[in-house]
Amino acid sequence: MKVLIDTNIIVDVALDRDPFFTQSEQIVRLAELKQIEGYISASTFSDLYYVIRKIKGKGWTFQFLQKMATVCQIATVDQAVVSMALTTNFRDFEDAIQYSTAVLNHLDVIVTRNSQDFAGAALTIMAPDTLIQELTNYS
């Protein structure tokens, strides 16, 4: 299963955010163990750097992002993704980019804590606990 891991999941892991850390860490671990094909949108890396660096510092943040880049594949964000995002009906442009990235990179699922941000999506949107449960049921 090809899964786009939304920014909020990765921030949860980087910043040990309770009560979300445990499930978010499980999602990253699934990618690390190759039980899912984890993807991160190329544009997410700058967002992650901006948010995480403020709390953890530049050095720690670069190390964390390097690890994420080895655990997950990087989903392309190009002109087609941006063009699609500009025509979607999402309230938040970052979510439109995430969605368009997943669609145009032929991914199966977006895993996010904010599924309501993707209302009306033609792609499967799952909360971390739902994805974990689904994978547990098929193991």
C-alpha positions as CSV (number, residue, x, y, z in Angstrom):
1,M,0.0,0.0,0.0
2,K,1.4,3.4,-1.0
3,V,0.7,5.9,1.7
4,L,1.3,9.6,1.8
5,I,2.1,10.6,5.4
6,D,0.6,14.0,6.1
7,T,2.7,16.7,7.7
8,N,0.9,16.5,11.1
9,I,1.9,12.8,11.6
10,I,5.6,13.6,11.1
11,V,5.5,16.6,13.3
12,D,3.8,14.5,16.0
13,V,6.8,12.1,15.9
14,A,9.5,14.9,15.8
15,L,8.0,16.8,18.7
16,D,6.7,13.9,20.8
17,R,3.3,15.4,20.7
18,D,0.9,13.7,23.1
19,P,-1.6,12.2,22.7
20,F,-0.8,11.6,19.1
21,F,2.9,10.4,19.3
22,T,2.3,6.7,19.7
23,Q,0.1,6.2,16.7
24,S,2.1,8.6,14.5
25,E,5.3,6.8,15.5
26,Q,3.6,3.5,14.5
27,I,2.9,4.9,11.0
28,V,6.5,5.9,10.5
29,R,7.6,2.5,11.9
30,L,5.4,0.7,9.3
31,A,7.2,2.6,6.6
32,E,10.5,1.8,8.1
33,L,9.7,-1.9,8.3
34,K,8.3,-1.7,4.7
35,Q,4.9,-2.8,5.8
36,I,3.6,0.2,3.8
37,E,5.3,2.3,1.1
38,G,5.6,5.6,3.0
39,Y,5.8,8.8,1.0
40,I,6.3,12.3,2.0
41,S,5.5,15.2,-0.3
42,A,8.6,17.1,-1.4
43,S,7.0,20.3,-0.3
44,T,6.4,19.0,3.2
45,F,10.1,19.0,3.9
46,S,10.3,22.8,4.0
47,D,7.2,22.9,6.2
48,L,8.7,20.3,8.6
49,Y,12.0,22.2,8.8
50,Y,10.2,25.5,9.6
51,V,8.1,24.0,12.4
52,I,10.5,21.6,13.9
53,R,13.6,23.8,13.9
54,K,11.9,26.4,16.1
55,I,11.7,23.8,18.9
56,K,14.5,21.3,18.3
57,G,17.2,23.4,16.6
58,K,18.7,23.3,13.1
59,G,21.1,20.3,13.7
60,W,18.6,18.0,15.2
61,T,16.0,18.9,12.6
62,F,18.4,18.2,9.7
63,Q,19.2,14.8,11.2
64,F,15.5,14.0,11.7
65,L,14.7,15.0,8.1
66,Q,17.6,13.0,6.7
67,K,16.2,9.9,8.6
68,M,12.7,10.6,7.2
69,A,14.2,10.9,3.7
70,T,15.6,7.4,4.0
71,V,12.6,5.8,5.7
72,C,10.1,7.3,3.1
73,Q,10.1,8.0,-0.6
74,I,9.7,11.6,-1.7
75,A,6.6,12.2,-3.7
76,T,7.1,14.7,-6.6
77,V,5.6,18.1,-6.4
78,D,5.7,19.7,-9.9
79,Q,3.7,22.0,-12.1
80,A,1.0,19.4,-12.6
81,V,0.6,19.0,-8.8
82,V,0.5,22.8,-8.2
83,S,-2.0,23.3,-11.1
84,M,-4.3,20.6,-9.7
85,A,-4.0,22.1,-6.2
86,L,-5.0,25.5,-7.5
87,T,-8.2,24.1,-8.9
88,T,-9.3,21.9,-6.0
89,N,-11.9,23.1,-3.5
90,F,-9.9,22.6,-0.3
91,R,-9.9,25.4,2.3
92,D,-6.2,25.0,3.0
93,F,-3.7,25.2,0.1
94,E,-1.2,22.9,1.9
95,D,-3.9,20.2,2.0
96,A,-4.6,20.8,-1.7
97,I,-0.9,20.2,-2.4
98,Q,-0.9,17.1,-0.3
99,Y,-4.0,15.7,-2.0
100,S,-2.8,16.6,-5.5
101,T,0.6,15.1,-4.7
102,A,-1.0,11.8,-3.7
103,V,-3.3,11.6,-6.7
104,L,-0.7,12.5,-9.3
105,N,1.9,10.2,-7.8
106,H,-0.6,7.3,-7.8
107,L,-0.7,6.8,-4.1
108,D,-3.4,4.8,-2.4
109,V,-4.0,6.6,0.9
110,I,-3.3,9.8,2.8
111,V,-2.8,9.1,6.5
112,T,-3.6,12.2,8.5
113,R,-5.1,13.2,11.9
114,N,-7.2,15.8,10.1
115,S,-9.3,13.8,7.7
116,Q,-12.0,16.5,7.7
117,D,-9.5,18.7,5.8
118,F,-9.8,16.3,2.9
119,A,-13.6,16.2,2.7
120,G,-14.9,15.2,-0.7
121,A,-11.6,13.6,-1.7
122,A,-11.7,10.9,-4.3
123,L,-8.8,9.2,-2.6
124,T,-8.9,7.1,0.6
125,I,-8.2,9.3,3.6
126,M,-7.4,7.4,6.9
127,A,-6.6,8.3,10.5
128,P,-3.5,6.7,11.9
129,D,-5.5,4.3,14.1
130,T,-7.7,3.2,11.1
131,L,-4.6,2.4,9.0
132,I,-2.9,0.6,11.8
133,Q,-6.1,-1.5,12.4
134,E,-6.6,-2.3,8.8
135,L,-3.0,-3.5,8.5
136,T,-3.4,-5.6,11.7
137,N,-6.5,-7.2,10.2
138,Y,-4.7,-8.2,7.0
139,S,-1.6,-9.5,8.8
